[in-house]
Amino acid sequence: MSRYDFKEHDPFAPIVYTYPNTALLHRETSKYQDIQIRQHPYFGRMLILDDVVQLTERDEFFYHEMLVHPVLHTHPDPKHVLIIGGGDGASMREVLRHMGVESVTLAEIDERVVAVSREYFPTLRSGFEDPRAEVVFTDGIKHVQNPPRKYDAIIVDSTDPIGPAENLFSGDFYKAAAEALTENGLFVTQSESLMFHAEFVTEVHNRLKAAFPIADCYAQAIATYAGNWWTFSVGSKQLNPRTPQRRPRMATRLYSAEVHRKAFLAKSIMKKLAAGTIDW
């Protein structure tokens, strides 16, 4: 199998990552995007959409554990969860590790991402076989605007805020998500790098403040995402997202109650974030 360097083309980042010595396992163009699966000697298999790395087998847990577990452990008893995006299945896998969860709905616009991920990423696909899981191929915004039920948590596992994902970061979407949540529900979205995209993180935070009584932000280092210092923005109806209500009952690789508490940005940074005065 021939190997060569893969160079990202990330229009949302000021740098370019290159992954040497990769092998192309699969490539296709769906209705929505270019999909590649590549094999890297260190990172293992990589899911690449429109020439931007979305996950690697080696480090995906840093992102997926921290996207899912803080809000689900903030809620005292989450029963019904909605994931928007996340067609690779990893976020759904993490949600379903909470034994009290009765249903998780995955609203993914591109069914080919699901099909390709199920074929090439056996460590991600366990959730697809779980009887509590439902996959619907639809626009996540439309699903939230007309939800079949109220959710205890809504988790947005999206690509960068360009193209099909751009409207997932709008104020109107956040207000619709708040309406789709139960009275103590929580919302979380990945919100890009605090290093490279501080202005954008501020925009997301202030839109969430307009839609939710409580808005907050936490971060995790992720080596394969440009900017590394990756943020997760939370909207909450009434629960303080900095305080986990339950201790983890699963063997996580990264997440813990201590990690949860320490991941949230310092109050001094949050003041600058809200004011749009972060100046690095």
LUMTI-852551 format. One record per residue (C-alpha): residue number from 1; residue in one letter; y negated, z negated, x. Coordinates in steps of 0.25 Angstrom, whole numbers, plus 2048, in hexadecimal, padded with zeros to 3 digits. Example, Ala and Ser with C-alpha at 12.3 -4.5 7.8 and 13.67 -1.06 7.14 Angstrom:
<zavexs>
{zavex 1,A,{812,7E1,831}} {zavex 2,S,{804,7E3,837}} 
</zavexs>
This chain:
<zavexs>
{zavex 1,M,{800,800,800}} {zavex 2,S,{7F3,804,806}} {zavex 3,R,{7E8,7FA,808}} {zavex 4,Y,{7D9,7FB,80A}} {zavex 5,D,{7CC,7F3,809}} {zavex 6,F,{7C7,7F0,7FB}} {zavex 7,K,{7B8,7EF,7FA}} {zavex 8,E,{7B2,7E8,7ED}} {zavex 9,H,{7A7,7EF,7E6}} {zavex 10,D,{7A0,7E3,7DF}} {zavex 11,P,{793,7E7,7D8}} {zavex 12,F,{790,7D9,7D6}} {zavex 13,A,{791,7D4,7E4}} {zavex 14,P,{788,7D6,7F0}} {zavex 15,I,{794,7D6,7FA}} {zavex 16,V,{7A1,7DF,7FB}} {zavex 17,Y,{7AE,7D9,7FD}} {zavex 18,T,{7B9,7E1,804}} {zavex 19,Y,{7C8,7DE,803}} {zavex 20,P,{7D0,7E4,80F}} {zavex 21,N,{7DE,7E9,80E}} {zavex 22,T,{7E0,7EA,7FF}} {zavex 23,A,{7EA,7F2,7F8}} {zavex 24,L,{7E8,7F8,7EA}} {zavex 25,L,{7F2,7F4,7E0}} {zavex 26,H,{7EC,7FA,7D4}} {zavex 27,R,{7DF,801,7CF}} {zavex 28,E,{7DB,806,7C2}} {zavex 29,T,{7CE,808,7B9}} {zavex 30,S,{7CF,802,7AC}} {zavex 31,K,{7C5,804,7A1}} {zavex 32,Y,{7BC,7FA,7A7}} {zavex 33,Q,{7BE,7F9,7B6}} {zavex 34,D,{7C5,7FD,7C2}} {zavex 35,I,{7D1,7F3,7C5}} {zavex 36,Q,{7D7,7F2,7D2}} {zavex 37,I,{7E2,7E9,7D8}} {zavex 38,R,{7E3,7E7,7E7}} {zavex 39,Q,{7EB,7DF,7F0}} {zavex 40,H,{7E4,7D8,7FC}} {zavex 41,P,{7EC,7D1,807}} {zavex 42,Y,{7E4,7C3,805}} {zavex 43,F,{7E0,7C3,7F6}} {zavex 44,G,{7EC,7CA,7F0}} {zavex 45,R,{7EA,7D2,7E4}} {zavex 46,M,{7DC,7D5,7E0}} {zavex 47,L,{7D7,7D9,7D2}} {zavex 48,I,{7CB,7E2,7D4}} {zavex 49,L,{7C2,7E8,7C9}} {zavex 50,D,{7B7,7F2,7CB}} {zavex 51,D,{7B9,7F0,7DA}} {zavex 52,V,{7B6,7E1,7D9}} {zavex 53,V,{7C1,7D6,7DC}} {zavex 54,Q,{7C4,7CE,7D0}} {zavex 55,L,{7CF,7C5,7D5}} {zavex 56,T,{7D9,7C4,7E0}} {zavex 57,E,{7E6,7BD,7E0}} {zavex 58,R,{7E2,7B4,7EC}} {zavex 59,D,{7D6,7AE,7E6}} {zavex 60,E,{7D5,7B0,7D7}} {zavex 61,F,{7D8,7A2,7D3}} {zavex 62,F,{7CA,79D,7D9}} {zavex 63,Y,{7C4,7A5,7CE}} {zavex 64,H,{7CD,7A4,7C3}} {zavex 65,E,{7D0,795,7C4}} {zavex 66,M,{7C1,792,7C5}} {zavex 67,L,{7BD,79C,7B9}} {zavex 68,V,{7C7,796,7B0}} {zavex 69,H,{7CA,787,7B3}} {zavex 70,P,{7BC,781,7B3}} {zavex 71,V,{7B9,784,7A4}} {zavex 72,L,{7C7,782,79F}} {zavex 73,H,{7C7,774,7A6}} {zavex 74,T,{7B9,771,7A0}} {zavex 75,H,{7BF,773,792}} {zavex 76,P,{7C7,767,78E}} {zavex 77,D,{7D1,770,786}} {zavex 78,P,{7CF,77F,787}} {zavex 79,K,{7D8,786,77D}} {zavex 80,H,{7D3,794,77C}} {zavex 81,V,{7CD,79C,787}} {zavex 82,L,{7C7,7AA,789}} {zavex 83,I,{7C7,7B2,796}} {zavex 84,I,{7BE,7BE,796}} {zavex 85,G,{7C2,7C7,7A1}} {zavex 86,G,{7CC,7C2,7AB}} {zavex 87,G,{7D6,7CD,7A8}} {zavex 88,D,{7DE,7CA,7B5}} {zavex 89,G,{7E3,7BD,7AE}} {zavex 90,A,{7E0,7B3,7B8}} {zavex 91,S,{7D6,7AB,7B0}} {zavex 92,M,{7DF,7AB,7A4}} {zavex 93,R,{7EA,7A6,7AD}} {zavex 94,E,{7E1,79A,7B1}} {zavex 95,V,{7DD,797,7A2}} {zavex 96,L,{7EC,797,79E}} {zavex 97,R,{7EF,78C,7A8}} {zavex 98,H,{7E8,783,79F}} {zavex 99,M,{7F3,77F,796}} {zavex 100,G,{7EA,77B,78A}} {zavex 101,V,{7E5,789,789}} {zavex 102,E,{7EA,78F,77C}} {zavex 103,S,{7E5,79D,77E}} {zavex 104,V,{7DD,7A6,788}} {zavex 105,T,{7D7,7B3,784}} {zavex 106,L,{7D5,7BD,78F}} {zavex 107,A,{7CA,7C7,78B}} {zavex 108,E,{7CB,7D2,795}} {zavex 109,I,{7C4,7E0,793}} {zavex 110,D,{7CD,7E8,79D}} {zavex 111,E,{7DC,7E7,79A}} {zavex 112,R,{7DF,7EE,7A7}} {zavex 113,V,{7DA,7E2,7AF}} {zavex 114,V,{7E5,7DA,7A7}} {zavex 115,A,{7F0,7E4,7A9}} {zavex 116,V,{7ED,7E6,7B8}} {zavex 117,S,{7EC,7D7,7BB}} {zavex 118,R,{7F9,7D4,7B4}} {zavex 119,E,{800,7DE,7BC}} {zavex 120,Y,{7FA,7DA,7CA}} {zavex 121,F,{7F7,7CC,7C9}} {zavex 122,P,{803,7C3,7C5}} {zavex 123,T,{7FC,7B6,7C9}} {zavex 124,L,{7F1,7B9,7BE}} {zavex 125,R,{7F9,7BE,7B2}} {zavex 126,S,{800,7B2,7AD}} {zavex 127,G,{7F6,7B0,7A2}} {zavex 128,F,{7F9,7BD,79C}} {zavex 129,E,{807,7B8,798}} {zavex 130,D,{802,7AB,792}} {zavex 131,P,{803,7AA,783}} {zavex 132,R,{7F6,7A3,782}} {zavex 133,A,{7EF,7AF,788}} {zavex 134,E,{7E9,7BB,781}} {zavex 135,V,{7E3,7C7,788}} {zavex 136,V,{7D9,7D0,780}} {zavex 137,F,{7D3,7DC,786}} {zavex 138,T,{7C5,7DC,781}} {zavex 139,D,{7B6,7DA,785}} {zavex 140,G,{7B5,7CB,788}} {zavex 141,I,{7A7,7CB,782}} {zavex 142,K,{7AC,7D1,775}} {zavex 143,H,{7B7,7C6,774}} {zavex 144,V,{7AD,7BB,776}} {zavex 145,Q,{7A4,7C0,76C}} {zavex 146,N,{7AF,7C1,762}} {zavex 147,P,{7B9,7B6,766}} {zavex 148,P,{7C6,7B4,75F}} {zavex 149,R,{7C4,7A5,761}} {zavex 150,K,{7BC,79B,768}} {zavex 151,Y,{7BF,798,777}} {zavex 152,D,{7BF,78B,77F}} {zavex 153,A,{7BC,793,78B}} {zavex 154,I,{7B7,7A1,78F}} {zavex 155,I,{7BA,7A6,79D}} {zavex 156,V,{7B3,7B3,7A2}} {zavex 157,D,{7BB,7B9,7AD}} {zavex 158,S,{7B3,7C5,7B0}} {zavex 159,T,{7AF,7CF,7BA}} {zavex 160,D,{7A1,7D0,7C0}} {zavex 161,P,{796,7D1,7B6}} {zavex 162,I,{795,7E0,7B6}} {zavex 163,G,{79B,7EB,7AD}} {zavex 164,P,{7A4,7E6,7A2}} {zavex 165,A,{7A2,7D7,7A6}} {zavex 166,E,{793,7D7,7A6}} {zavex 167,N,{792,7D2,798}} {zavex 168,L,{79B,7C7,79B}} {zavex 169,F,{78F,7C0,7A2}} {zavex 170,S,{785,7C2,796}} {zavex 171,G,{77E,7B7,78E}} {zavex 172,D,{783,7BD,781}} {zavex 173,F,{792,7BC,786}} {zavex 174,Y,{790,7AE,78A}} {zavex 175,K,{78A,7AA,77D}} {zavex 176,A,{796,7B1,776}} {zavex 177,A,{7A0,7A9,77F}} {zavex 178,A,{799,79C,77B}} {zavex 179,E,{79B,7A0,76C}} {zavex 180,A,{7AA,7A3,76F}} {zavex 181,L,{7AD,795,775}} {zavex 182,T,{7B1,788,76F}} {zavex 183,E,{7A7,77D,76E}} {zavex 184,N,{7AB,778,77B}} {zavex 185,G,{7AF,785,782}} {zavex 186,L,{7AB,78A,78F}} {zavex 187,F,{7A8,798,795}} {zavex 188,V,{7A9,79C,7A4}} {zavex 189,T,{7A7,7A9,7AB}} {zavex 190,Q,{7A7,7AE,7BA}} {zavex 191,S,{799,7B0,7BE}} {zavex 192,E,{799,7B6,7CB}} {zavex 193,S,{794,7B1,7D9}} {zavex 194,L,{78A,7A6,7DA}} {zavex 195,M,{787,7AC,7E8}} {zavex 196,F,{785,7BA,7E5}} {zavex 197,H,{781,7B9,7D6}} {zavex 198,A,{779,7AD,7D4}} {zavex 199,E,{770,7B4,7CB}} {zavex 200,F,{77B,7B9,7C2}} {zavex 201,V,{781,7AB,7C1}} {zavex 202,T,{774,7A5,7BD}} {zavex 203,E,{774,7B0,7B2}} {zavex 204,V,{782,7AC,7AD}} {zavex 205,H,{77F,79D,7AD}} {zavex 206,N,{772,79F,7A5}} {zavex 207,R,{779,7A8,79B}} {zavex 208,L,{784,79D,799}} {zavex 209,K,{779,792,798}} {zavex 210,A,{773,79A,78C}} {zavex 211,A,{781,79B,785}} {zavex 212,F,{787,78E,788}} {zavex 213,P,{782,77F,788}} {zavex 214,I,{788,77D,796}} {zavex 215,A,{788,788,7A2}} {zavex 216,D,{78D,785,7B0}} {zavex 217,C,{793,78C,7BC}} {zavex 218,Y,{79D,78A,7C6}} {zavex 219,A,{7A2,792,7D2}} {zavex 220,Q,{7AE,795,7DB}} {zavex 221,A,{7B0,79C,7E8}} {zavex 222,I,{7B7,7A9,7E7}} {zavex 223,A,{7B9,7B1,7F3}} {zavex 224,T,{7BC,7BE,7ED}} {zavex 225,Y,{7B0,7BF,7E4}} {zavex 226,A,{7A3,7C4,7EA}} {zavex 227,G,{79A,7B8,7EC}} {zavex 228,N,{7A5,7AE,7EC}} {zavex 229,W,{79E,7A2,7E5}} {zavex 230,W,{7A3,7A6,7D8}} {zavex 231,T,{79D,7A0,7CB}} {zavex 232,F,{7A2,79D,7BD}} {zavex 233,S,{798,79A,7B2}} {zavex 234,V,{79C,791,7A7}} {zavex 235,G,{796,78F,799}} {zavex 236,S,{79B,783,791}} {zavex 237,K,{798,77F,782}} {zavex 238,Q,{799,770,785}} {zavex 239,L,{7A2,76C,791}} {zavex 240,N,{79D,76A,79F}} {zavex 241,P,{7A4,774,7A7}} {zavex 242,R,{7A2,76C,7B4}} {zavex 243,T,{7AC,761,7AE}} {zavex 244,P,{7BB,765,7AD}} {zavex 245,Q,{7C1,75E,7A0}} {zavex 246,R,{7CF,760,7A5}} {zavex 247,R,{7D6,75F,7B2}} {zavex 248,P,{7DE,76B,7B6}} {zavex 249,R,{7ED,76B,7B2}} {zavex 250,M,{7F0,778,7BA}} {zavex 251,A,{7F2,77A,7C9}} {zavex 252,T,{7E6,782,7CD}} {zavex 253,R,{7E3,787,7DA}} {zavex 254,L,{7D4,784,7DA}} {zavex 255,Y,{7CF,77E,7CD}} {zavex 256,S,{7CF,76F,7CC}} {zavex 257,A,{7C6,765,7C5}} {zavex 258,E,{7BF,763,7D2}} {zavex 259,V,{7BD,772,7D4}} {zavex 260,H,{7B8,773,7C6}} {zavex 261,R,{7AD,768,7C8}} {zavex 262,K,{7A8,76D,7D6}} {zavex 263,A,{7A8,77C,7D2}} {zavex 264,F,{79B,77B,7C9}} {zavex 265,L,{78E,77E,7D0}} {zavex 266,A,{785,773,7D4}} {zavex 267,K,{77B,76F,7CA}} {zavex 268,S,{770,773,7D4}} {zavex 269,I,{776,781,7D5}} {zavex 270,M,{777,782,7C6}} {zavex 271,K,{768,77F,7C4}} {zavex 272,K,{765,78B,7CE}} {zavex 273,L,{76F,793,7C7}} {zavex 274,A,{769,791,7B9}} {zavex 275,A,{75B,793,7BE}} {zavex 276,G,{75F,7A0,7C6}} {zavex 277,T,{75A,79A,7D3}} {zavex 278,I,{767,79B,7DC}} {zavex 279,D,{761,7A1,7E9}} {zavex 280,W,{76C,7A4,7F2}} 
</zavexs>
